[in-house]
Amino acid sequence: MPLSPMQRTRLSFALNRVARKLDKLLERETGTRVGFSLIIWGSFGEDNMIQYVANADREDCVRHMKDLLAGWEAGMPDVPFHERN
Protein backbone atom coordinates (compact mmCIF):
# COMPACT_ATOMS: atom_id res chain seq x y z
CA MET A 1 0.00 0.00 0.00
CA PRO A 2 1.46 3.40 -0.96
CA LEU A 3 2.41 5.80 1.80
CA SER A 4 0.05 8.66 2.53
CA PRO A 5 1.25 12.28 2.27
CA MET A 6 1.37 12.42 6.08
CA GLN A 7 3.49 9.26 6.23
CA ARG A 8 5.84 10.67 3.60
CA THR A 9 6.24 13.88 5.58
CA ARG A 10 6.94 11.99 8.81
CA LEU A 11 9.44 9.83 6.96
CA SER A 12 11.22 12.90 5.64
CA PHE A 13 11.67 14.29 9.16
CA ALA A 14 12.69 10.87 10.48
CA LEU A 15 15.37 10.54 7.82
CA ASN A 16 17.05 13.70 9.02
CA ARG A 17 17.18 12.31 12.56
CA VAL A 18 18.52 8.98 11.28
CA ALA A 19 21.22 10.76 9.24
CA ARG A 20 22.46 12.75 12.23
CA LYS A 21 22.61 9.60 14.37
CA LEU A 22 24.25 7.54 11.62
CA ASP A 23 26.87 10.23 11.00
CA LYS A 24 27.80 10.25 14.69
CA LEU A 25 27.82 6.45 14.94
CA LEU A 26 30.07 5.99 11.92
CA GLU A 27 32.47 8.65 13.14
CA ARG A 28 32.60 7.07 16.58
CA GLU A 29 33.33 3.63 15.08
CA THR A 30 35.96 4.76 12.56
CA GLY A 31 37.47 7.81 14.23
CA THR A 32 36.70 9.93 11.18
CA ARG A 33 33.67 11.11 9.26
CA VAL A 34 32.73 8.99 6.27
CA GLY A 35 30.33 9.94 3.53
CA PHE A 36 27.05 8.12 3.17
CA SER A 37 23.71 8.25 1.47
CA LEU A 38 20.65 6.32 2.52
CA ILE A 39 17.99 5.64 -0.09
CA ILE A 40 14.55 4.44 0.87
CA TRP A 41 11.41 3.65 -1.02
CA GLY A 42 7.88 3.42 0.27
CA SER A 43 5.92 0.26 0.85
CA PHE A 44 8.64 -2.04 -0.46
CA GLY A 45 8.40 -0.60 -3.96
CA GLU A 46 4.62 -0.58 -4.23
CA ASP A 47 4.69 3.09 -5.12
CA ASN A 48 7.21 5.36 -6.79
CA MET A 49 8.09 7.28 -3.63
CA ILE A 50 11.85 7.45 -3.19
CA GLN A 51 13.61 9.59 -0.60
CA TYR A 52 17.23 9.88 0.35
CA VAL A 53 19.33 11.55 2.95
CA ALA A 54 23.08 12.01 2.95
CA ASN A 55 25.89 13.79 4.70
CA ALA A 56 27.59 14.54 1.39
CA ASP A 57 26.93 16.77 -1.60
CA ARG A 58 24.45 15.42 -4.13
CA GLU A 59 27.13 15.33 -6.86
CA ASP A 60 29.32 13.05 -4.73
CA CYS A 61 26.34 10.82 -3.92
CA VAL A 62 25.45 10.51 -7.60
CA ARG A 63 29.03 9.63 -8.54
CA HIS A 64 29.32 6.95 -5.86
CA MET A 65 25.89 5.50 -6.62
CA LYS A 66 26.84 5.23 -10.29
CA ASP A 67 30.08 3.47 -9.29
CA LEU A 68 28.13 1.04 -7.11
CA LEU A 69 25.57 0.30 -9.83
CA ALA A 70 28.33 -0.22 -12.41
CA GLY A 71 30.01 -2.67 -10.05
CA TRP A 72 26.78 -4.59 -9.52
CA GLU A 73 26.13 -4.69 -13.26
CA ALA A 74 29.66 -6.01 -13.78
CA GLY A 75 29.00 -8.84 -11.33
CA MET A 76 30.64 -7.43 -8.21
CA PRO A 77 29.91 -9.93 -5.42
CA ASP A 78 27.75 -8.80 -2.53
CA VAL A 79 30.19 -9.75 0.21
CA PRO A 80 30.63 -7.57 3.32
CA PHE A 81 34.17 -6.26 3.69
CA HIS A 82 34.69 -8.02 7.02
CA GLU A 83 33.97 -11.39 5.35
CA ARG A 84 36.46 -10.89 2.48
CA ASN A 85 39.62 -11.65 4.45
Long-range contacts (C-beta under 8 A, 24 or more apart in sequence): 1-43, 1-46, 2-42, 2-43, 2-46, 2-47, 2-49, 3-42, 3-43, 3-47, 3-49, 7-42, 8-42, 8-49, 8-51, 11-40, 11-42, 11-51, 12-51, 15-40, 15-51, 15-52, 15-53, 16-53, 18-53, 19-53, 19-54, 19-55, 22-55, 23-55, 35-60, 35-61, 35-64, 37-61, 37-64, 37-65, 39-65
